[in-house]
Amino acid sequence: ARKYIESLPHMPQQDLKAVFRGANPLAVDLLEKMLILDSDKRITASEALAHPYFVQYHDPDDEPEAELYDESIENKERTIEEWK
């Protein structure tokens, strides 16, 4: 997916404040942070839940975090029988 994105022609970033004129500024700020293509710079799920847009819903005592996904299983060679 990264190679495909990098192969696309450069397009200037849209001003989401203009696109969503009249929208809640906190919602637009969160959306901008969620749409960053570089995953190292993109807001994480935990950071998003702590964003001011969600302050009225945020309850740190009721927000379990999932374990990191082990993608090593994706690269493992398996027989058809093992996949069944």
Beta strands, then each sheet from edge to edge (+ up, - down):
end
